[in-house]
Amino acid sequence: MPLQVLLKTICHGVFAALFVVQQPYAETVRPVPPPGSYQRSAIGNSFGTGAAKTTTGTGGYGYGEWVQDYVGAMAVSADGTVFNDTVWDEGGHGVGLYKNGQPNSVPVSANDSLIRGHTFNTQGTAICVDGKAFYIASSYKLLSETIPVLLRFNWQPGDINSAQYAGDVPLPEAATALSCSNGKILIGYPDRIELRDETSMQFSASYPAHDITSVLLAPDGSFWVIAANAVRHLRANGKDTGVTLPAVGVPASLAWSNTGKLIVSDDGPAQQVLFFDLSGQPKLTSTFGVKGGLYAGVPGAVAPQKLFALRGAGMDADGNLYVGMSFGADPNGTAFIRAFAPDGQLLWEDYSTAFVDTFGFLPGSDGTEVFGRTTRWHLDLSRHAPGSEATLTAITMDPLRYPDDPRLAKGFAVYPRLIDGTQLLYAIGQYGMGFIIFAGAPGTDILHQVGASPATGWAWDVADDGDIWNGDAPGDKIALYKLQSITNGAPVYNWQSPVTWPRPAGFSRVNRIIYDKSTDSLYLFGWSAGQQTYGLWGTVGLTARRYDGWLAGNPHIVWTNNSLPTLMLSFNHQLVPAPGKDVSLAGGYLFLGMLRDAAGGPGSIPRVNILNANTGKFVGMLTAGPEDGLYGGWEDRVGSVQATERKNGEYLILVEEDEHARNLLFRWKP
C-alpha cells in the first residue's frame, strides 16, 4: 500500500472495528477478582509487606513498618538503636528508629509543637540521642517565614515505639548538625557552633566556625567538627587547636566508639569507616569495609562490607557498628542501614530502594531478573511467602565516577533490555518526556548514561528489541525511532528522522502507546473527542484501541474501548471518575494501574484492572491486601505498572507504591 494511502486510511478511520466496547463511566471500587488465583508480595523495601495501616482505631496514616525513603541525619544509642531523621518520608516517618533490624511502627509525632509539617511535624536536618532523650533540629512555616526549632523527645531505650514529644525551642537559624552528651547539646550552623543545656534547651555559648556539616562533643568538653570538608578539633572555648585528621577523603559524619576512638565515615574514594586513636597525636588505627567499597572487585556487585554513599556511622556499648548509606539527602537517595558485629559479620541490613519509581523485568529472564532505578534483583519464584522472592545482587550507580547521573536527582520507571550482549536501561521520568538511556560494560554492574531520546510528551514505549515509540510526538504524530546498532557499547538512533504517522482519527489526545512485535499490534490509549479530563494530568485516558498489521502496511482496528475502568476520587475539591495511570502489556492481557485516593478508605487500596488484549474487555481486578499492607500512596507516574508473562503461564505485575518506598508485586495464575 502506498504510504499516502496508508496515512489517509488511518487518519479517516475507514477500517471497520471488529468490535467496539461501550460502557458508561464506572466507579470500580469493589474488587472483581480475575479468573484463577493471585498472590500479593512486594519488592524494594526490607519491610515492603509490613506497611499495614488502618483507617480506624489507633492506626491510620503513618502507622506500619517500612524503611524510610533515605538516610538523612543519623545517630546511634548505647543500646544499638539507629535513629534516622529526614526532611521528607512519603509515609510519614520523619524519624525512624531501628533496633535489631526492626523499624518503628508508630510514627514519632510532635503534634503539640509549633511545627507544622508532613511527617507528623518531625521533619529535620540533624538528630542526636543521649540516654532517654533525643533531639531534632527542625523548622516550621509561619506564613511565608521559616522558623527553625529544636525539639526534644523522651523515649525508653529498647522500645522503638515509645517516643514522646517533650517540648521545643526556637533556633536562630537552620541547624546543620547536632551532638548531645553529659547534659549538653552542641549545635552546628553554617557559620558557628552553639552550646545549649539538654534539659532546658536554653543557649549557653556560641563560637565562630565555617561550613559546619557535623559536630561531636568530646568527653573533655572540647569539640570535633567537620568544617569545610575537613575534620578539625576545637577547644572548649571554641578556639581551633590546629589539629586536622589525616587520611580522610570526604568526611561525612563523626561519632565515638565504645573504646573512645573517633569514628569518621569517609565518603571519598576509600568508601570506608575510619577509626582514630586520640590519646596522643591523632592516628588512624583501623578501617572498616573493603577499600573502594561498592566499586572494588566487580563494581556494583553487593557484599556486606562493600560500603558506598556513606551518610553516618555509630557504635553501641557492645561494639556493634552501624553504617547508614544514601545517595542523597532527599527521598530519591535510597536508604541502606547495616549493622555489624565486632568481628565484622553482618548482623542485619535494612534497605529502601524506591520512591516514585517502578522496577522493570528483564526480557528473556522468565521474570527472575528485575532492575530498579539504582538496583538489580534476582527473584526466586519458588518462594511464595510475601516479600521473600527478591535478593539484591547489584547497585548500578556510581556517583563518584558519574556525579551527574540523573538517577541521583529524580525517580524513574525503568525498562531493562539486553541487546547484542549489551545491558541497557531505558528510564522515563514521572512526567514522561522521553527516555534517558543507560548502558553497562563487561566486568561491571554499573550503568552510565549513553544517550537520550527527544524530551517531549507522555506516550513512550521501548520494545524488547530496543525500538522506541512515541505516541504524542510533535505535530500530533506517532513516531518510531528504530534501533540502528549497538556501537561502542551504546545504542544508535536517528533522533532527527523517525518514521512517523499522523495521529489516528478518533483520538483527541494520545497519552500511552505500546507496540507488540509478536503480533505487529499497536495499542493506543488516550482521550476521544468529548471525553472530559477534569484536569487530571498524565493519565492513560478513557479510550483504548488496538491496531494489527501496523508495520506490515495494512493496519486495521481490532477493537476500541471508549470506557476504560475508572475510580471515583477527590480531585480539585470534587469527585471525579479517574482513569488509570499507566498500562502494561504481557501475553494476552493489558494491566491497567489505577490512580488512588489519598483520602484513605477503599479508594486508596492499590488496584490493577486487567483487560483482555484480544478484545479490550474487562477481565478482573488485582487489589492489595493484608499480605502487602493493604493501603498505598498515589500511583502518580508514567510507567507505574510493568508486567511480564512467565513460561509456566504465571503473570508478574509490578506497581509503583511510593508511600512505603517499594513496588507491589502481584503473581497471577489465570
Beta strands, then each sheet from edge to edge (+ up, - down):
strand 1: 19-21
strand 2: 37-43
strand 3: 73-76
strand 4: 81-85
strand 5: 95-99
strand 6: 102-103
strand 7: 124-130
strand 8: 133-142
strand 9: 145-154
strand 10: 164-170
strand 11: 177-181
strand 12: 184-189
strand 13: 192-197
strand 14: 203-208
strand 15: 212-217
strand 16: 223-227
strand 17: 230-234
strand 18: 240-244
strand 19: 251-256
strand 20: 262-266
strand 21: 272-277
strand 22: 283-288
strand 23: 310-315
strand 24: 321-325
strand 25: 335-340
strand 26: 346-352
strand 27: 360-361
strand 28: 369-371
strand 29: 375-379
strand 30: 390-395
strand 31: 413-419
strand 32: 422-429
strand 33: 432-439
strand 34: 448-452
strand 35: 460-462
strand 36: 468-473
strand 37: 477-481
strand 38: 485-487
strand 39: 490-492
strand 40: 499-502
strand 41: 509-516
strand 42: 521-527
strand 43: 543-548
strand 44: 556-561
strand 45: 567-571
strand 46: 574-578
strand 47: 580-586
strand 48: 589-594
strand 49: 607-612
strand 50: 618-623
strand 51: 641-645
strand 52: 651-657
strand 53: 662-669
sheet 1: 1+ 44+ 43- 42+ 41-
sheet 2: 2+ 53- 52+ 51-
sheet 3: 3+ 4- 5+ 6-
sheet 4: 7+ 8- 9+ 10-
sheet 5: 11+ 12- 13+ 14-
sheet 6: 15+ 16- 17+ 18-
sheet 7: 19+ 20- 21+ 22-
sheet 8: 23+ 24- 25+ 26-
sheet 9: 27+ 28- 29+ 30-
sheet 10: 31+ 32- 33+ 34-
sheet 11: 35+ 36- 37+ 40-
sheet 12: 38+ 39-
sheet 13: 45+ 46-
sheet 14: 47+ 48- 49+ 50-
end
